[in-house]
Structures are given as structure tokens and as C-alpha cells.
Amino acid sequence: MKKLMRILVFIVIPVVFHTLHAQDSAAVLEEVPIDYMSRNPIYDYDAATLSNTDTIPDFDSKVSKLKITGTVYQSDGITPAKDVILYIWHQDENGYYDMKTDNHKRYVNHRGWIKTDADGQYTFYTFFPGSYPHSREKRHIHVEVKEAGKTDYALNGFLFEDDPFLSKICRKRLTKKGINNILSTPKKGDIHVANHDIVLKADNQ
């Protein structure tokens, strides 16, 4: 009888261990999706905290604070687009990308995500990025969008009305192409505010 009990113990323990290990592995996979390293960072948001407002890291410590707010419209330019994810990222005030690492994946620290509300409204609290040192690169903020049931795509990056490197020729080219991505940023109190509406692409574009 004792011999039989020993045999059962040797059988049960590995089975239990394997089950627990499988549960742990499943939990890990749930926390870090298997495509995490290769997928677009637009999907790396925290679903539990996603709302129509986000604050970029280091916002509180920056001198030139910036609020970007507006409404996202469907391709008709009239209907507010709800539940649309906007993802932005940009350089620091000195023109460099502040790189971080999470789960062995490098990413730009100054980034954020919002999901538009029922009225299509969104707000980002961030700061003015710098132009890359010793260059004539225009200051800019990268923007990507993800609509439900559609592939993510990049929008024209946000530029700034007062940027000395935003030439008249560049402005005319953007106007000719019908691109509206230049932000006017008047200061209100201790923060600059840009009101900027976005019209999503039509399905055939």
C-alpha cells in the first residue's frame, strides 16, 4: 500500500506542477502579448486607463507646456468619430528622442494615447519638442490613428505656426495638397493651447 501511495505522489506532483506552470505561462502571455516586440507601439496602451485625455511623461517638469485639443471627425468632416485611438510621440525639448526599454522593447518615452469620447473629442497635455541640434528640421509631433475594424495609419505630423524652419514654400505646398497640420499655439495662462480638429481618411484613400 505504501508503495502504491509513493507511486501516486510521484504522478500527482508533476501533474500539479505542470498545471500551475501552464497557468503562470498563460498569465505571462496575457500580460505581454506574443507579438509585443514586433507590433506597432500604437497598441501598447493600458486599456484600463485609456480615456479621451492623456498626459505625456515629464509634462509637469517642462517650461513650455502645450495642450492639444479638438474633435476627430469621420471622413465626411461633420460626424464626430467616437472610440478612435490617437497615438502621439515626439522628441524632447532638446530635439532628441528619449528612449526607454520595457520587456526588452525600446520605445520613445514622450508618447501618449487617447480614445475619443462619444463627441469625438480628445486632449493631450504635452510640451513643445525641439528641433534636432545643428539642423533645420521642423519641430513636429508624430500622430497615428486606429479606427475600429480598420488598419492603423499615420496622419501628417503636427507642425507649429511659429517654427522658424517652417518656410513659406513649405506652407504653400501643404496648402496646395489640402493638408491642415500646422498648429497655432497661443498662450493661455501658463500653458499654450492648440485647438486642432482631425478628419479621418475615407475608406478609398
C-alpha atoms as a printed R data frame, in Angstrom:
    type eleno elety resid chain resno       x      y       z
1   ATOM     1    CA   MET     A     1   0.000  0.000   0.000
2   ATOM     2    CA   LYS     A     2   2.814  2.386   0.906
3   ATOM     3    CA   LYS     A     3   4.466  1.605  -2.391
4   ATOM     4    CA   LEU     A     4   1.264  2.452  -4.236
5   ATOM     5    CA   MET     A     5   0.975  5.768  -2.364
6   ATOM     6    CA   ARG     A     6   4.528  6.698  -3.311
7   ATOM     7    CA   ILE     A     7   3.782  5.996  -6.965
8   ATOM     8    CA   LEU     A     8   0.650  8.171  -6.818
9   ATOM     9    CA   VAL     A     9   2.614 11.017  -5.194
10  ATOM    10    CA   PHE     A    10   5.243 10.903  -7.941
11  ATOM    11    CA   ILE     A    11   2.479 11.039 -10.547
12  ATOM    12    CA   VAL     A    12   0.303 13.741  -8.960
13  ATOM    13    CA   ILE     A    13   3.045 16.242  -8.072
14  ATOM    14    CA   PRO     A    14   4.397 16.618 -11.636
15  ATOM    15    CA   VAL     A    15   0.851 16.969 -12.969
16  ATOM    16    CA   VAL     A    16   0.016 19.707 -10.450
17  ATOM    17    CA   PHE     A    17   3.329 21.470 -11.130
18  ATOM    18    CA   HIS     A    18   2.717 21.304 -14.883
19  ATOM    19    CA   THR     A    19  -0.790 22.733 -14.422
20  ATOM    20    CA   LEU     A    20   0.447 25.615 -12.265
21  ATOM    21    CA   HIS     A    21   3.288 26.290 -14.668
22  ATOM    22    CA   ALA     A    22   0.835 26.366 -17.550
23  ATOM    23    CA   GLN     A    23  -1.344 28.828 -15.634
24  ATOM    24    CA   ASP     A    24   1.660 31.031 -14.893
25  ATOM    25    CA   SER     A    25   2.697 30.931 -18.549
26  ATOM    26    CA   ALA     A    26  -0.817 31.854 -19.626
27  ATOM    27    CA   ALA     A    27  -0.809 34.787 -17.214
28  ATOM    28    CA   VAL     A    28   2.528 35.999 -18.576
29  ATOM    29    CA   LEU     A    29   1.314 35.707 -22.141
30  ATOM    30    CA   GLU     A    30  -1.807 37.630 -21.211
31  ATOM    31    CA   GLU     A    31   0.260 40.445 -19.698
32  ATOM    32    CA   VAL     A    32   2.827 40.512 -22.517
33  ATOM    33    CA   PRO     A    33   1.268 39.514 -25.857
34  ATOM    34    CA   ILE     A    34   3.391 37.253 -28.044
35  ATOM    35    CA   ASP     A    35   3.574 39.934 -30.768
36  ATOM    36    CA   TYR     A    36   4.657 42.660 -28.315
37  ATOM    37    CA   MET     A    37   8.179 43.038 -29.738
38  ATOM    38    CA   SER     A    38   7.122 43.424 -33.366
39  ATOM    39    CA   ARG     A    39   3.788 45.215 -33.227
40  ATOM    40    CA   ASN     A    40   3.184 48.925 -33.712
41  ATOM    41    CA   PRO     A    41   3.520 50.858 -30.402
42  ATOM    42    CA   ILE     A    42   0.035 52.283 -31.010
43  ATOM    43    CA   TYR     A    43  -1.231 49.035 -29.428
44  ATOM    44    CA   ASP     A    44   0.915 49.286 -26.299
45  ATOM    45    CA   TYR     A    45  -1.538 51.379 -24.309
46  ATOM    46    CA   ASP     A    46  -3.030 50.446 -20.944
47  ATOM    47    CA   ALA     A    47  -6.671 49.648 -21.716
48  ATOM    48    CA   ALA     A    48  -7.623 50.160 -18.055
49  ATOM    49    CA   THR     A    49  -6.610 53.840 -18.122
50  ATOM    50    CA   LEU     A    50  -7.444 54.754 -21.722
51  ATOM    51    CA   SER     A    51  -9.700 57.834 -22.000
52  ATOM    52    CA   ASN     A    52 -10.098 60.865 -24.239
53  ATOM    53    CA   THR     A    53  -7.372 62.704 -22.282
54  ATOM    54    CA   ASP     A    54  -3.736 61.782 -21.730
55  ATOM    55    CA   THR     A    55  -0.655 63.448 -20.287
56  ATOM    56    CA   ILE     A    56   2.770 62.789 -21.807
57  ATOM    57    CA   PRO     A    57   5.570 61.801 -19.364
58  ATOM    58    CA   ASP     A    58   7.542 64.724 -17.853
59  ATOM    59    CA   PHE     A    59   4.771 67.224 -18.653
60  ATOM    60    CA   ASP     A    60   4.784 68.729 -15.159
61  ATOM    61    CA   SER     A    61   8.520 69.463 -15.244
62  ATOM    62    CA   LYS     A    62   8.547 71.235 -18.606
63  ATOM    63    CA   VAL     A    63   8.582 75.012 -19.037
64  ATOM    64    CA   SER     A    64   6.883 75.203 -22.441
65  ATOM    65    CA   LYS     A    65   3.721 73.247 -21.690
66  ATOM    66    CA   LEU     A    66   1.303 72.504 -24.526
67  ATOM    67    CA   LYS     A    67  -2.318 71.399 -24.621
68  ATOM    68    CA   ILE     A    68  -3.580 69.952 -27.913
69  ATOM    69    CA   THR     A    69  -7.322 69.501 -28.043
70  ATOM    70    CA   GLY     A    70 -10.059 69.150 -30.607
71  ATOM    71    CA   THR     A    71 -12.564 66.871 -32.294
72  ATOM    72    CA   VAL     A    72 -11.955 63.883 -34.525
73  ATOM    73    CA   TYR     A    73 -14.473 63.653 -37.359
74  ATOM    74    CA   GLN     A    74 -15.337 60.860 -39.721
75  ATOM    75    CA   SER     A    75 -14.303 61.292 -43.346
76  ATOM    76    CA   ASP     A    76 -17.368 63.469 -44.078
77  ATOM    77    CA   GLY     A    77 -15.863 66.148 -41.832
78  ATOM    78    CA   ILE     A    78 -19.181 66.504 -39.988
79  ATOM    79    CA   THR     A    79 -19.885 63.372 -37.936
80  ATOM    80    CA   PRO     A    80 -17.873 63.071 -34.688
81  ATOM    81    CA   ALA     A    81 -15.816 59.858 -34.640
82  ATOM    82    CA   LYS     A    82 -16.075 58.043 -31.319
83  ATOM    83    CA   ASP     A    83 -13.815 55.289 -29.963
84  ATOM    84    CA   VAL     A    84 -10.923 56.281 -32.216
85  ATOM    85    CA   ILE     A    85  -7.420 55.814 -30.783
86  ATOM    86    CA   LEU     A    86  -4.856 58.538 -31.355
87  ATOM    87    CA   TYR     A    87  -1.213 57.844 -30.545
88  ATOM    88    CA   ILE     A    88   1.424 60.590 -30.461
89  ATOM    89    CA   TRP     A    89   5.153 60.651 -29.771
90  ATOM    90    CA   HIS     A    90   7.898 63.217 -30.154
91  ATOM    91    CA   GLN     A    91  11.388 64.412 -29.271
92  ATOM    92    CA   ASP     A    92  12.318 66.126 -26.030
93  ATOM    93    CA   GLU     A    93  12.810 69.883 -25.825
94  ATOM    94    CA   ASN     A    94  16.428 69.491 -26.977
95  ATOM    95    CA   GLY     A    95  15.461 67.631 -30.135
96  ATOM    96    CA   TYR     A    96  16.433 64.132 -29.031
97  ATOM    97    CA   TYR     A    97  14.230 61.063 -28.685
98  ATOM    98    CA   ASP     A    98  14.330 59.947 -25.047
99  ATOM    99    CA   MET     A    99  14.457 56.160 -25.407
100 ATOM   100    CA   LYS     A   100  13.322 53.722 -22.720
101 ATOM   101    CA   THR     A   101  13.086 49.920 -22.525
102 ATOM   102    CA   ASP     A   102  10.203 47.767 -21.299
103 ATOM   103    CA   ASN     A   103  10.193 43.951 -21.572
104 ATOM   104    CA   HIS     A   104  13.282 44.264 -23.814
105 ATOM   105    CA   LYS     A   105  11.398 46.540 -26.254
106 ATOM   106    CA   ARG     A   106  12.737 50.053 -26.834
107 ATOM   107    CA   TYR     A   107  10.268 52.889 -27.135
108 ATOM   108    CA   VAL     A   108  10.078 56.683 -27.171
109 ATOM   109    CA   ASN     A   109   9.382 57.952 -23.657
110 ATOM   110    CA   HIS     A   110   7.427 61.041 -24.650
111 ATOM   111    CA   ARG     A   111   4.296 59.427 -26.027
112 ATOM   112    CA   GLY     A   112   0.614 59.039 -25.219
113 ATOM   113    CA   TRP     A   113  -2.698 57.523 -26.265
114 ATOM   114    CA   ILE     A   114  -6.299 58.702 -26.184
115 ATOM   115    CA   LYS     A   115  -9.612 57.178 -27.201
116 ATOM   116    CA   THR     A   116 -12.176 59.708 -28.414
117 ATOM   117    CA   ASP     A   117 -15.404 60.043 -26.486
118 ATOM   118    CA   ALA     A   118 -18.944 59.972 -27.898
119 ATOM   119    CA   ASP     A   119 -18.451 63.522 -29.222
120 ATOM   120    CA   GLY     A   120 -15.149 62.673 -30.899
121 ATOM   121    CA   GLN     A   121 -13.224 64.903 -28.530
122 ATOM   122    CA   TYR     A   122  -9.601 64.411 -27.476
123 ATOM   123    CA   THR     A   123  -6.946 66.206 -25.414
124 ATOM   124    CA   PHE     A   124  -3.195 65.727 -24.995
125 ATOM   125    CA   TYR     A   125  -1.121 67.528 -22.360
126 ATOM   126    CA   THR     A   126   2.466 67.633 -23.540
127 ATOM   127    CA   PHE     A   127   5.258 70.129 -24.293
128 ATOM   128    CA   PHE     A   128   6.981 71.615 -27.319
129 ATOM   129    CA   PRO     A   129   9.530 69.242 -28.866
130 ATOM   130    CA   GLY     A   130  12.813 70.697 -30.012
131 ATOM   131    CA   SER     A   131  14.398 70.647 -33.434
132 ATOM   132    CA   TYR     A   132  17.291 68.226 -33.828
133 ATOM   133    CA   PRO     A   133  20.528 70.082 -32.859
134 ATOM   134    CA   HIS     A   134  22.523 71.708 -35.668
135 ATOM   135    CA   SER     A   135  19.756 71.092 -38.197
136 ATOM   136    CA   ARG     A   136  16.902 72.902 -39.870
137 ATOM   137    CA   GLU     A   137  14.465 70.164 -39.008
138 ATOM   138    CA   LYS     A   138  10.972 71.431 -38.292
139 ATOM   139    CA   ARG     A   139   9.659 70.716 -34.804
140 ATOM   140    CA   HIS     A   140   6.973 68.079 -35.075
141 ATOM   141    CA   ILE     A   141   4.775 65.588 -33.261
142 ATOM   142    CA   HIS     A   142   4.121 62.197 -34.838
143 ATOM   143    CA   VAL     A   143   0.490 61.084 -34.943
144 ATOM   144    CA   GLU     A   144  -1.085 57.711 -35.683
145 ATOM   145    CA   VAL     A   145  -4.721 56.686 -35.677
146 ATOM   146    CA   LYS     A   146  -6.631 53.439 -35.205
147 ATOM   147    CA   GLU     A   147 -10.308 53.199 -36.075
148 ATOM   148    CA   ALA     A   148 -12.367 50.183 -35.044
149 ATOM   149    CA   GLY     A   149 -12.180 47.453 -37.664
150 ATOM   150    CA   LYS     A   150  -9.551 49.277 -39.736
151 ATOM   151    CA   THR     A   151  -5.776 49.129 -40.076
152 ATOM   152    CA   ASP     A   152  -3.798 51.749 -38.161
153 ATOM   153    CA   TYR     A   153  -2.232 54.514 -40.225
154 ATOM   154    CA   ALA     A   154  -0.112 57.634 -39.773
155 ATOM   155    CA   LEU     A   155  -1.502 61.140 -40.027
156 ATOM   156    CA   ASN     A   156   0.517 64.128 -41.141
157 ATOM   157    CA   GLY     A   157   2.599 65.109 -38.122
158 ATOM   158    CA   PHE     A   158   1.708 68.240 -36.184
159 ATOM   159    CA   LEU     A   159   3.837 71.279 -37.066
160 ATOM   160    CA   PHE     A   160   3.951 74.681 -35.366
161 ATOM   161    CA   GLU     A   161   2.924 78.063 -36.735
162 ATOM   162    CA   ASP     A   162   5.837 79.894 -35.076
163 ATOM   163    CA   ASP     A   163   8.541 77.448 -36.197
164 ATOM   164    CA   PRO     A   164  11.325 79.474 -37.904
165 ATOM   165    CA   PHE     A   165  12.128 76.471 -40.115
166 ATOM   166    CA   LEU     A   166   8.576 76.255 -41.456
167 ATOM   167    CA   SER     A   167   9.204 78.197 -44.652
168 ATOM   168    CA   LYS     A   168   6.676 79.959 -46.888
169 ATOM   169    CA   ILE     A   169   7.362 77.395 -49.601
170 ATOM   170    CA   CYS     A   170   6.564 74.538 -47.226
171 ATOM   171    CA   ARG     A   171   3.368 76.253 -46.110
172 ATOM   172    CA   LYS     A   172   2.240 76.733 -49.704
173 ATOM   173    CA   ARG     A   173   2.943 73.090 -50.537
174 ATOM   174    CA   LEU     A   174   0.868 71.911 -47.592
175 ATOM   175    CA   THR     A   175  -1.998 74.252 -48.524
176 ATOM   176    CA   LYS     A   176  -1.888 73.093 -52.155
177 ATOM   177    CA   LYS     A   177  -2.163 69.467 -51.010
178 ATOM   178    CA   GLY     A   178  -5.036 70.315 -48.676
179 ATOM   179    CA   ILE     A   179  -3.022 69.315 -45.604
180 ATOM   180    CA   ASN     A   180  -4.016 71.068 -42.387
181 ATOM   181    CA   ASN     A   181  -1.429 70.106 -39.782
182 ATOM   182    CA   ILE     A   182   0.041 73.426 -38.615
183 ATOM   183    CA   LEU     A   183  -0.864 74.235 -35.012
184 ATOM   184    CA   SER     A   184  -1.427 77.761 -33.768
185 ATOM   185    CA   THR     A   185  -0.436 77.773 -30.088
186 ATOM   186    CA   PRO     A   186  -1.468 80.960 -28.236
187 ATOM   187    CA   LYS     A   187  -0.567 81.023 -24.571
188 ATOM   188    CA   LYS     A   188  -3.370 80.938 -22.002
189 ATOM   189    CA   GLY     A   189  -2.057 81.411 -18.502
190 ATOM   190    CA   ASP     A   190   0.958 79.134 -18.068
191 ATOM   191    CA   ILE     A   191   0.166 76.813 -20.974
192 ATOM   192    CA   HIS     A   192  -0.002 77.079 -24.758
193 ATOM   193    CA   VAL     A   193  -3.246 75.764 -26.255
194 ATOM   194    CA   ALA     A   194  -3.733 74.381 -29.746
195 ATOM   195    CA   ASN     A   195  -7.260 73.677 -30.957
196 ATOM   196    CA   HIS     A   196  -6.955 71.202 -33.790
197 ATOM   197    CA   ASP     A   197  -9.685 69.098 -35.392
198 ATOM   198    CA   ILE     A   198  -8.876 65.942 -37.338
199 ATOM   199    CA   VAL     A   199 -10.785 64.461 -40.275
200 ATOM   200    CA   LEU     A   200 -10.227 60.746 -40.790
201 ATOM   201    CA   LYS     A   201  -9.400 59.214 -44.161
202 ATOM   202    CA   ALA     A   202 -12.147 57.889 -46.379
203 ATOM   203    CA   ASP     A   203 -12.159 54.120 -46.965
204 ATOM   204    CA   ASN     A   204 -10.921 54.563 -50.543
205 ATOM   205    CA   GLN     A   205  -7.952 56.762 -49.656
